[in-house]
């Protein structure tokens, strides 16, 4: 059974799109994914050795902006600032 010219063109376009997606995925994955993954693993090990645990919560946007502003000048950055503020708050 012969295919119509439009069907042939659609198939060509689908093949081209799939080939472009494959090439893009291969390019983006080479060299970029290996280094950050190793860095993240190493960072996770360092954090665990210090007894640090990830803790996510939702905060008001204005509060987050204020924290980011203050963290810019804090010697230990955002994590250090939050540790200090929470400890002070819990102490009372």
C-alpha positions as CSV (number, residue, x, y, z in Angstrom):
1,X,0.0,0.0,0.0
2,X,1.5,3.3,-1.1
3,X,1.6,6.2,1.4
4,X,0.4,9.6,0.5
5,X,2.9,12.4,0.1
6,X,1.5,14.2,3.2
7,X,1.9,11.0,5.3
8,X,5.5,10.7,4.1
9,X,6.3,14.3,5.1
10,X,4.7,13.8,8.5
11,X,6.8,10.8,9.1
12,X,10.0,12.7,8.0
13,X,9.1,15.5,10.4
14,X,8.5,13.1,13.3
15,X,11.8,11.4,12.7
16,X,13.6,14.8,12.5
17,X,11.9,16.0,15.8
18,X,12.9,12.8,17.6
19,X,16.4,13.0,16.3
20,X,16.7,16.5,17.5
21,X,15.3,15.6,20.9
22,X,17.8,12.7,21.2
23,X,20.7,14.9,20.1
24,X,19.7,17.6,22.6
25,X,19.4,15.2,25.5
26,X,22.8,13.6,24.7
27,X,24.5,17.0,24.5
28,X,23.0,18.3,27.7
29,X,23.9,15.2,29.5
30,X,27.5,14.9,28.6
31,X,30.0,16.6,30.9
32,X,27.5,18.7,32.8
33,X,25.7,16.0,34.8
34,X,28.8,14.1,36.0
35,X,30.5,17.0,37.8
36,X,27.6,18.4,39.8
37,X,26.4,15.0,40.9
38,X,29.8,14.2,42.3
39,X,29.9,17.6,44.0
40,X,26.4,17.1,45.5
41,X,27.4,13.7,46.8
42,X,30.5,15.1,48.4
43,X,28.5,18.0,49.8
44,X,25.9,15.6,51.3
45,X,28.7,13.6,52.9
46,X,30.2,16.8,54.4
47,X,26.8,17.9,55.7
48,X,26.1,14.5,57.2
49,X,29.5,14.6,59.0
50,X,28.5,17.9,60.5
51,X,25.1,16.5,61.6
52,X,23.2,18.8,59.1
53,X,19.8,17.7,57.9
54,X,17.8,19.4,55.1
55,X,14.7,21.0,56.4
56,X,12.1,22.6,54.1
57,X,9.2,24.9,55.1
58,X,7.1,27.6,53.6
59,X,7.6,31.2,54.7
60,X,6.0,34.5,53.8
61,X,7.7,36.1,50.8
62,X,8.5,39.4,52.6
63,X,10.2,37.4,55.4
64,X,12.2,35.4,52.8
65,X,13.4,38.6,51.2
66,X,14.4,40.0,54.6
67,X,16.3,36.8,55.4
68,X,18.1,36.9,52.1
69,X,19.1,40.5,52.6
70,X,20.5,39.9,56.0
71,X,22.2,36.6,54.9
72,X,24.2,38.6,52.3
73,X,26.2,40.1,55.1
74,X,26.2,37.2,57.5
75,X,29.6,35.3,57.6
76,X,27.9,31.9,57.3
77,X,25.3,32.9,54.7
78,X,21.6,31.9,54.9
79,X,22.2,28.6,56.7
80,X,24.2,30.3,59.4
81,X,21.8,33.1,59.8
82,X,18.8,30.8,60.1
83,X,20.6,28.6,62.6
84,X,21.5,31.7,64.7
85,X,17.9,33.2,64.5
86,X,16.2,29.9,65.4
87,X,18.5,29.1,68.2
88,X,18.0,32.6,69.7
89,X,14.2,32.2,69.3
90,X,14.1,28.8,70.9
91,X,16.3,30.0,73.8
92,X,13.7,32.5,74.5
